[in-house]
Amino acid sequence: MLELTVSPGEVEAVVQGSRVTPYQVTVRIRAFSTSEWDAVLDVVSAQIGRVAALLDGELPPEVVDDVHAAGLDLLPGAGEILTNCSCPDFAVPCKHSAAVCYLIADSLDDDPFALLLLRGRRKDELLSALRARRSTPDPAIPIRTPPPAGIPAKAAFDKAHAGEIPVPPRPLGSPGSPAAVRVLDPPRSSGVDVRDLVSLATDAARRAWEFASGDGDGGLALTFQQDLARRAAILLGTPELADLAHRAGVPARQLTSWAVAWREAGPGGLAVTIDEPTDVDPQSLAEALEALPGATTQANRVTRGKTQLRLGQDNLWYHFTQHFNDWTLTSPPSPDPQDLL
C-alpha cells in the first residue's frame, strides 16, 4: 500500500501490484444527508457523557447505538460498500480492493473518527455542531425561571408568633418534564428503556405539580384501573397506548374505551364503563325512557339502537354510543338525560 486517503464518503488508495504502475483503488460508502446528520446530532447531543467524550477527542462505542436510535447505521452493511480498481481483474472486489478494505478497518481502529468522516462529517465539523447544540436550549425542554428563594425557618417562626403566617409560594405555572431524564440514559444493564423512563418521570412530575398546586391529590388515591385509564387518556391517538395496554395485560380496544371514559368523565365515567349492569329503582329510569321513546331497559341501562344511557352510582346519566359491538362514552355526564341527546 503506497497511499490511503479518507474523505467524506470515499477512500482513495494507491496499491502496488505485480506490475510496475500502481493501481488506483476507490472505496465508497454512502454519506449521511444533512437531515440524517441533524437527527444523529440531536440524539448524541442529548447524552452529556457522549458529548464530553467527543469534545475530549474520544469516540465512545455507544455512539454506534445513538446513530442506530436515529434510524441509521454507522457501520456500513452488506451491499453498501462500492469498490473500483484500475487493475484488469474482473472479480468484485478484486484482491487490491479487498486489501484496501482490510486496511480501512485497521485505520478505523487507530482513528475511530475516520468512520464518521466516511459518513460525511469531519471531526472539527462534528464537534462544532455539538458545541452549538449544547449552547442552544432544547425547545423540548422549557426554560423555567428559578422558584422563589422562600422564607428562612426562623423568620417564618417569628411571623407565625406575630400572627403573620406566610403564604407558601405556588409551584410553577404548569407541569414540566424533568430535564435530567432527557439527557441522562439509564444504565444499559438496567434493562430500562429511555422512552419508558421519560414517560414515567414526566407523569410523576405532572402528578407532583397537581398535588403541590392544589389542583388535585396527584392521583394518590387512584386504583390500578383508574391510574391505568388516566395514563392511557394522555396517550390517546398515539402508538404508545397499544404498548401500555400490552404491558398492563389489557386488550388495546378495552384500554382505549377506558381512556375515552376517563377523558370525558374521570372516575365516574370509568366506573359506569367498567361496572356490570346494576339494579336501580325502575322509577329512576323514567326520565331516560321519556328521552328515548321505545327504548329497552336492563338494570341501570336504557338502550335504543346504537344509543345507550347509563345511570351511574353518582346519580348522573352517561351517554354511550355503540361502535363495532363496543359501547363508548361520548360526553361528560348530566343529571338530566335529555341534555345528552
C-alpha positions in Angstrom: 0.0 0.0 0.0 1.6 3.3 -1.1 -1.1 5.7 -0.1 -4.5 5.8 1.7 -6.7 8.9 1.8 -10.0 9.1 3.6 -12.6 11.8 2.6 -16.4 12.1 3.1 -18.0 9.0 1.6 -14.9 7.8 -0.1 -11.4 6.3 0.4 -8.8 6.5 -2.3 -5.7 4.3 -2.2 -2.7 3.6 -4.4 -1.8 -0.1 -4.3 1.4 -1.6 -5.7 0.6 -4.8 -7.5 2.6 -7.2 -9.7 3.0 -4.5 -12.4 5.3 -1.5 -12.3 2.4 1.0 -12.4 0.5 1.1 -9.1 -3.3 0.6 -9.2 -5.8 3.2 -8.2 -8.5 1.8 -5.8 -11.6 3.7 -4.7 -13.9 2.5 -1.9 -17.2 4.4 -1.5 -19.9 4.2 1.2 -23.0 6.4 1.3 -22.5 9.6 3.3 -25.4 10.7 5.5 -27.5 13.5 4.2 -27.7 16.8 6.1 -31.1 15.9 7.6 -29.8 12.5 8.7 -26.8 14.1 10.4 -29.1 16.5 12.2 -31.1 13.5 13.5 -27.8 11.8 14.7 -26.6 15.0 16.3 -29.9 15.5 18.1 -29.6 12.1 19.7 -25.9 12.4 20.5 -26.1 15.9 21.9 -28.7 14.7 24.4 -26.2 12.4 26.1 -23.9 14.5 28.3 -21.3 11.7 28.7 -21.1 11.2 24.9 -20.6 14.9 24.2 -17.9 15.2 26.9 -16.0 12.3 25.5 -16.3 13.6 21.9 -15.1 17.0 22.9 -12.1 15.3 24.6 -11.2 13.7 21.4 -12.7 10.2 22.2 -15.4 8.3 20.3 -17.4 6.2 22.7 -18.6 2.9 21.3 -22.1 3.8 22.4 -22.3 6.4 19.6 -23.0 3.5 17.3 -26.2 2.8 19.3 -27.0 6.5 19.2 -26.8 6.5 15.4 -29.0 3.4 15.3 -31.5 5.2 17.6 -31.7 7.9 14.9 -32.7 5.2 12.4 -29.3 4.8 10.7 -26.3 2.5 10.8 -22.9 4.0 11.4 -21.1 0.8 10.2 -21.8 0.0 6.6 -23.7 -3.1 5.8 -23.6 -5.7 3.1 -24.1 -4.2 -0.4 -23.3 -0.7 0.9 -19.6 -0.7 0.1 -18.8 0.0 -3.6 -15.2 -0.6 -4.8 -13.4 0.2 -8.0 -9.9 -0.7 -9.1 -7.8 0.1 -12.2 -6.5 -3.4 -12.3 -7.6 -5.8 -15.1 -9.1 -8.3 -12.6 -12.9 -8.8 -13.2 -13.5 -10.1 -9.6 -15.7 -7.9 -7.4 -14.0 -7.0 -5.2 -10.6 -7.7 -6.6 -7.7 -8.6 -4.3 -6.4 -5.0 -4.3 -9.8 -3.6 -3.3 -10.2 -6.3 -0.6 -6.7 -5.4 0.8 -7.8 -1.7 0.9 -10.9 -2.6 2.9 -8.9 -4.5 5.4 -6.6 -1.6 5.8 -9.5 0.8 6.2 -10.7 -1.4 9.1 -7.3 -1.2 10.7 -7.2 2.6 10.2 -10.6 2.9 11.9 -9.2 1.2 15.0 -6.4 3.8 15.0 -8.7 6.7 14.4 -12.5 6.0 15.0 -13.4 9.5 13.8 -12.5 8.3 10.3 -15.7 6.3 10.3 -17.7 9.5 10.9 -15.7 11.1 8.1 -16.7 8.3 5.8 -20.3 9.0 6.7 -19.8 12.6 5.7 -18.7 14.7 8.7 -15.2 15.8 9.6 -14.1 15.8 13.2 -14.0 19.5 13.5 -17.4 19.9 11.9 -18.9 17.3 14.2 -17.5 18.9 17.4 -18.6 22.4 16.3 -22.1 21.2 15.7 -22.2 19.5 19.1 -20.9 22.6 20.8 -23.6 24.7 19.1 -26.3 22.3 20.2 -25.2 22.2 23.8 -25.1 26.0 23.9 -28.6 26.3 22.4 -31.5 25.5 24.7 -33.5 22.4 23.6 -37.0 23.7 22.7 -38.5 20.4 24.0 -37.2 21.4 27.5 -38.9 24.6 28.6 -36.8 27.2 30.3 -38.1 27.8 33.8 -37.4 30.8 35.9 -36.0 29.9 39.3 -38.6 29.5 42.0 -38.7 32.0 44.9 -36.0 31.6 47.4 -38.6 31.1 50.2 -38.6 32.2 53.8 -35.9 31.2 56.3 -37.4 29.0 59.0 -36.6 31.4 61.8 -38.3 34.3 60.0 -41.3 32.1 59.4 -41.5 31.1 63.0 -41.3 34.8 64.2 -44.1 35.8 61.8 -46.2 32.9 63.0 -45.9 34.1 66.6 -46.8 37.6 65.4 -49.9 36.2 63.7 -48.4 36.6 60.3 -48.4 33.1 58.8 -46.5 33.4 55.5 -48.2 32.0 52.4 -46.1 29.4 50.7 -45.2 30.2 47.1 -47.2 28.4 44.4 -45.4 26.0 42.2 -44.6 26.6 38.6 -47.5 27.8 36.4 -47.7 24.4 34.6 -46.2 20.9 34.9 -43.0 20.3 33.1 -40.8 17.4 32.1 -37.7 16.6 34.3 -34.7 17.7 32.2 -32.4 15.1 33.7 -34.1 12.1 32.1 -33.8 13.7 28.7 -30.1 13.9 28.8 -29.1 11.0 31.1 -29.7 7.5 29.9 -30.5 4.7 32.4 -27.6 2.3 32.8 -27.5 -0.2 29.9 -27.5 -3.1 32.3 -30.8 -1.9 33.9 -33.0 -3.1 31.1 -35.0 0.2 31.4 -36.0 1.8 28.1 -35.2 5.5 28.0 -38.6 6.2 26.5 -40.3 4.5 29.4 -38.2 6.4 31.9 -39.0 9.8 30.3 -42.7 8.8 30.2 -42.8 7.8 33.9 -40.7 10.8 35.1 -42.9 13.2 33.1 -46.1 11.6 34.6 -44.6 11.7 38.1 -43.7 15.4 37.6 -47.3 16.2 36.4 -48.8 14.4 39.4 -46.5 16.2 41.8 -47.4 19.5 40.3 -51.1 18.8 40.7 -50.6 17.9 44.3 -48.4 20.9 45.1 -50.7 23.4 43.2 -53.8 22.2 44.9 -55.4 21.1 41.6 -55.8 17.5 42.8 -54.3 14.9 45.0 -51.8 13.8 42.4 -53.7 10.6 41.8 -52.5 9.1 45.1 -55.9 7.6 45.8 -56.4 6.0 42.4 -57.0 2.3 41.9 -54.9 0.4 39.4 -57.7 0.6 36.8 -58.2 4.3 37.4 -54.5 5.1 37.1 -54.2 2.9 34.0 -57.1 4.7 32.4 -55.6 8.1 33.4 -52.3 7.3 31.8 -54.0 5.9 28.7 -56.1 9.0 28.3 -52.8 11.0 27.9 -51.7 8.6 25.2 -55.0 8.6 23.1 -54.2 8.7 19.4 -50.6 7.6 19.8 -49.0 4.1 19.2 -47.8 4.2 22.9 -51.3 3.4 24.1 -51.1 -0.1 22.5 -47.7 -0.6 24.1 -49.2 0.4 27.5 -52.0 -2.0 27.0 -49.6 -4.8 26.3 -47.5 -4.1 29.3 -50.6 -3.9 31.5 -52.1 -7.1 30.1 -55.3 -5.4 28.9 -56.7 -5.6 25.4 -55.9 -2.4 23.5 -59.5 -1.8 22.5 -60.6 -2.2 26.1 -58.0 0.2 27.3 -58.9 2.7 24.6 -62.5 2.6 25.9 -61.3 3.2 29.4 -59.1 6.1 28.3 -62.0 7.8 26.5 -64.2 7.4 29.5 -61.6 8.9 31.8 -61.0 11.8 29.4 -64.8 12.5 29.2 -65.8 12.0 32.8 -63.0 10.9 35.1 -63.5 8.2 37.8 -67.3 8.3 37.4 -67.1 7.7 33.6 -64.7 4.9 34.1 -66.9 3.3 36.8 -70.0 3.3 34.7 -68.0 1.9 31.7 -66.4 -0.9 33.6 -69.1 -1.9 36.1 -71.6 -4.6 35.3 -75.3 -3.6 35.0 -76.6 -2.6 38.4 -80.2 -2.8 39.5 -81.8 0.6 40.3 -85.3 1.8 41.2 -87.3 1.5 38.0 -88.7 4.9 38.7 -85.2 6.3 38.3 -85.3 5.3 34.6 -88.5 7.2 33.8 -86.7 10.4 32.6 -84.4 8.3 30.3 -87.3 6.4 28.9 -89.0 9.7 28.1 -85.9 10.9 26.4 -85.5 7.7 24.4 -89.1 6.6 23.4 -89.2 2.9 22.5 -86.0 2.0 24.4 -85.4 -1.1 26.4 -84.1 -1.3 29.9 -81.6 -3.5 31.6 -80.8 -2.7 35.2 -79.3 0.9 35.1 -79.1 1.0 31.3 -81.6 2.4 28.8 -80.9 1.4 25.2 -82.3 2.2 21.8 -80.4 1.1 18.7 -76.8 2.3 19.0 -77.6 4.8 21.8 -77.5 3.9 25.4 -77.9 5.9 28.6 -76.4 4.6 31.9 -77.3 5.8 35.4 -74.1 6.0 37.5 -73.9 5.5 41.2 -73.4 9.3 41.4 -77.0 9.7 40.1 -75.7 11.2 36.9 -76.6 10.0 33.4 -73.9 9.0 30.9 -74.3 8.8 27.2 -72.8 5.8 25.2 -72.7 5.0 21.5 -72.1 1.6 20.1 -69.1 1.1 17.7 -68.3 -2.5 16.5 -70.2 -4.0 19.4 -68.3 -1.8 21.9 -70.1 0.8 23.9 -68.0 4.1 24.2 -68.7 7.0 26.4 -69.2 10.1 24.2 -69.6 13.1 26.6 -69.5 14.3 30.2 -72.4 13.3 32.4 -75.6 15.2 33.2 -78.3 14.9 35.8 -80.9 15.3 33.0 -80.7 12.6 30.3 -82.4 14.9 27.8 -79.3 17.1 27.9 -77.2 14.2 26.5 -79.3 13.6 23.4 
